[in-house]
Amino acid sequence: GAVPITLGIDAAEFNKPVSIGDMVRFTAQVVHTAGPVVRVTVLVDVLNEADKDGGAKRTNFLSFVFLAPSHVNTREVVPDSYAEVLLHVDAARNYFSHGPSPDMLDALR
């Protein structure tokens, strides 16, 4: 199948270091779509099995912008929780303030 085009990064927050040997969990989620423009948030957690609660500590937050292949019909994102609403609103704000512009999309297609 076709591969999406990476348009950019909205955010890259590195809050805590990840050490060699750490067990790391990456959770990616589509948080906003606008036509062919797709925003994906990636949450990075370090897991510590010694902690009672599993020890998941958030270390990084990343937000990427992609252009879906022309034959792919993207669906509207409907948030399922308050946390997802916050991610969706932030991504929508980035879309309306930073684009990409229609001219840029036309040039890439």
C-alpha positions as CSV (number, residue, x, y, z in Angstrom):
1,G,0.0,0.0,0.0
2,A,0.9,3.6,-0.2
3,V,2.8,5.4,2.5
4,P,1.7,8.8,4.0
5,I,3.9,11.8,3.5
6,T,5.3,13.3,6.7
7,L,4.5,17.0,6.7
8,G,6.0,18.0,10.0
9,I,6.1,17.9,13.8
10,D,3.8,20.0,15.9
11,A,5.5,19.1,19.2
12,A,8.4,17.2,20.6
13,E,8.6,17.3,24.4
14,F,11.4,15.4,26.1
15,N,10.5,15.5,29.8
16,K,12.7,12.8,31.3
17,P,15.6,10.7,30.0
18,V,15.2,7.1,28.8
19,S,18.1,4.9,30.0
20,I,19.6,2.0,28.1
21,G,17.8,-1.1,29.2
22,D,14.5,0.7,30.1
23,M,11.3,-1.0,28.9
24,V,9.6,1.6,26.8
25,R,5.9,1.8,25.6
26,F,5.0,3.9,22.6
27,T,1.2,4.7,22.2
28,A,0.3,6.3,18.9
29,Q,-3.2,7.7,18.3
30,V,-4.8,9.7,15.5
31,V,-6.2,12.7,17.2
32,H,-7.4,14.9,14.4
33,T,-8.1,14.7,10.7
34,A,-9.0,17.5,8.2
35,G,-9.5,16.0,4.7
36,P,-6.2,14.3,3.9
37,V,-4.3,15.9,6.8
38,V,-3.8,13.6,9.8
39,R,-2.4,14.5,13.2
40,V,-0.9,11.7,15.3
41,T,0.1,12.0,18.9
42,V,2.7,9.6,20.3
43,L,3.0,9.2,24.1
44,V,6.2,7.5,25.4
45,D,6.3,5.9,28.8
46,V,9.1,4.1,30.6
47,L,7.8,1.0,32.4
48,N,9.2,-0.2,35.8
49,E,8.0,-3.7,36.8
50,A,9.3,-3.1,40.4
51,D,6.5,-0.5,41.0
52,K,3.2,-1.8,42.3
53,D,1.2,0.2,39.6
54,G,3.5,-0.9,36.8
55,G,5.5,2.2,37.1
56,A,4.6,3.9,33.8
57,K,6.3,7.3,33.8
58,R,5.6,9.6,30.9
59,T,8.9,10.6,29.3
60,N,8.1,12.1,25.9
61,F,5.2,13.6,24.0
62,L,5.3,13.8,20.2
63,S,2.8,15.2,17.7
64,F,3.3,14.5,14.0
65,V,1.5,15.7,10.9
66,F,0.9,13.5,7.9
67,L,-0.7,13.7,4.4
68,A,-2.7,10.6,3.7
69,P,-2.3,8.9,0.3
70,S,-4.7,10.3,-2.3
71,H,-6.8,7.0,-2.4
72,V,-7.3,6.9,1.3
73,N,-10.5,8.4,2.7
74,T,-9.8,9.7,6.2
75,R,-12.6,9.6,8.8
76,E,-13.5,12.2,11.4
77,V,-12.0,11.6,14.8
78,V,-14.5,11.4,17.6
79,P,-12.9,11.7,21.0
80,D,-13.9,9.0,23.6
81,S,-12.7,10.6,26.8
82,Y,-11.8,13.9,28.3
83,A,-8.1,13.3,27.7
84,E,-8.8,12.6,24.0
85,V,-10.9,15.8,23.8
86,L,-7.9,17.8,25.0
87,L,-5.6,16.2,22.4
88,H,-8.2,16.7,19.7
89,V,-8.8,20.4,20.5
90,D,-5.0,21.0,20.6
91,A,-4.5,19.3,17.2
92,A,-7.5,21.2,15.7
93,R,-6.0,24.5,17.0
94,N,-2.6,23.6,15.4
95,Y,-4.4,22.8,12.1
96,F,-6.2,26.1,12.0
97,S,-3.2,28.2,13.1
98,H,-0.3,26.3,11.3
99,G,-1.9,24.5,8.4
100,P,-0.8,23.1,6.1
101,S,-2.1,25.5,3.6
102,P,-4.3,24.4,0.7
103,D,-1.4,25.5,-1.7
104,M,1.0,23.3,0.1
105,L,-1.4,20.3,-0.2
106,D,-1.9,21.0,-3.9
107,A,1.8,21.0,-4.5
108,L,2.3,17.7,-2.7
109,R,-0.5,15.9,-4.6
